[in-house]
Amino acid sequence: MKKILIAVPTFENIDPECFKSIYGLRPPKEEEIVVQFDYIKGYDCARARNLIAKEAIDYKFDYVLMVDSDIVLPAKTLAALYDTGKDVVVGWYKRKFTKTGQTEIFKITGEKDFVDANNMNESEFQPHQVFEIKGCGMGCAIIKVDIFHQVGQSKWFEYIEYPNGALLSEDTCFCAKLNHLKIPIYCHSDIKCGHINKFIV
């Protein structure tokens, strides 16, 4: 029997549309799968993700699907990502407030990997593709729990600030650790998620 934890890191609350989309997920076709839900509230995103990873290890889950509290998932997300058989595979979504179609997926190119110039544009996605990427935002990511053992520490996610003031976010930092260990990260082009924007008028 395989166990999947669906978990949301959130500083405050989960957007209702995100919550609704999680409960609308279709399970994988494989018969003996148990899916459980949890959320970690009140911490910065790095600490929340680390607590989710620790929970997945402690309670012997096989996979964890991390979902950001402002992401809306297509109903096929869980089944499609799981059925790829990949250890780390993500859906994609546009950056908030983008006017150019910029996404949170980084291509395998360039000397400076996690910079805007290496973000994929939504126009670059081809249907029905599962392709390797350099890194991504972890707003919709299924991770085999064994990966956390391979990384081998308790701070899988952390912020890194460079002397020039540049900041490596917690999710791209995790991706950089996977890159170093030559653990591939994949993106499923058919899993296009919504990214909720809120405006005060």
N, C-alpha and C positions, 0 to 999 in steps of 0.2 A: 504494500500500500504506500503510495506517495502522498506526502503532506506539503501543501502550499500555503504560505502565510501571505496574505495581502495586507500591507501596512502603509499607513500614511504618516509622514512626519509633518507636524503642524505647530506653529508657534501659538496660534489662537484656535481657530475653528476650521472645520472642513466645509467648503462651499457645498450647498445642497445639491447642485448639479453634479459635482464630483461624487458625492455620496450616492446619488441616484445611479450614476453610471457604474459604480463598483457593484452595486446590488443587481445591476442588469447584466453582468458578465455571464457569458455562456461558459460552462466548464469544458475542459479538454475531453476528447472522445474516449481516452483511456479510462477503463472502468473504475478501478479502485484508487480514487483520488479524493483526499479530504482537503477542503479549502476552509481556512479560518481567517477572520478579519481582526485587526487591531489598529490602534493609532497611538502615537507618542506625542504628547502635547506639552507645550510650555518651555521647550528648549530651542536653542539655535539649531539650524538644519543639520549641521555636522554631528552634533551630539545626538540628535534624534535618530539620524541614520545609523550611528554606531549602536545605539540601544536596540534598534530594530534588528540589526545584524546579530547582536548578542542574544536577543530573544529567539531568533531563528535557530541559532546554534544550541542554546540551552534546552529548547523544547523539541529538538531533533526534527526540524522541518527539512525537507529536501530542496525546496525553492522558496524564495521570497519575491513577491511582486511589489516593488515600491511605487507608490502613486502620490504625486504631490497634491496638496489640498486644493489647488486651482486648476487641475487637469480634468478633462472630461474624456472618458475612455469609450471607444467603440465597443459594442457588445462582444465582438469576436476577439478582443485583445488577449485575454488570458489563454484561450485555446490556441490562437495563432502563434503567440510567442512561445508557449510551451511546446507546441508541436514541431517547432524548428529543430529541437534536440540540441540547441546551442546552450552553453553554460552561462553566457551573458548576452542578452538580446533585448533591444529596446524598441519602443515606438517613437514617433517623432511628432514635434509640434513647433509652431512658429514662436519666435520670441514675442514677448509682449510689446505692443506699440510699434512693431516693425511696419514700415511702409514699403519695404522692398521684398518681403517674403523670406527674410532670413530665419533660419531654424536653429535649434540647439544641437545640431549634429555637426561634428568636426570631421573633415576629410583627412585621409592619410596622405598628407602632403605638406611641404614647407618646413623650414627650420624651426619656426616658432609655431608650435602646433595648436595651442588653444587661444588663438587670436581671431578677430572678426573676419580677417581675410580667408580663413580656412573654414568658416561656417558654410554649410550647404544651403542653397536657396531651394525653396519649395519646387521651383521649376525643374530642378535636377533629378527629382525622384521619378523612377520608372516603376510601373506597376508590377506586383508579384515578384519583387526582388528581396532577397536576404543577403546583405552585403556587409563586408567588414569596414569598420570605421576606426578613427583614431580615438574618439571620445564623444561625450554627449552630456546633456543634462539628464538627470536620473528621475525625471518626473513620471516616466512610464518605463520601468525596467524590471525584467525578471532575471534573477541571479541564482545560480545553483549555490546552495549554502556551502558546499565544499570549497568554493572559491575563497571564502573568508579564511578558511584554514590555510589555503595556499599562500595568501597574502601574509598571514602569520603574525598578526598583532591585534591589539584591541582598538586602535584608532585607525579604522579603515578609511574613514572620511575625516578630513581636516582642512582648514583654510591655511594657505601659505601666502605670506606677504613678502614680496621681493624688495630689495633696497631702493628700487626706483618707484615704489609705491604700487606697482601692479599686484593684483590679488588673484591667486588661483583658487577657484571655488571648491567646495568640498566634493562635488561630484566629479569635476575634471581632475582633481587631485587623485581620487580613487581610480579614475581611468589611467592616469599617468603611472600609478603603481601596477596596474594590469599590463600596461605597455612594457614596463621594465621587466616583468616576469614572462613576457611574450604570451600572455593570455588574451586571445582575440575577443573583440567586442563587435557585435553585429547589430544592424538595424533592419527592421522589417518595414519595407516601403508601404505596405498596405495598411499599417497601423498609424493612421494620422489622427492625432488627438486634438481636442479643443484646448485652448489656453485662455482662461477666463480673465478678462480685463474689467476693472471697476473704475468708474469715473465719478467724481464729485462735481455736480453742476449747480 
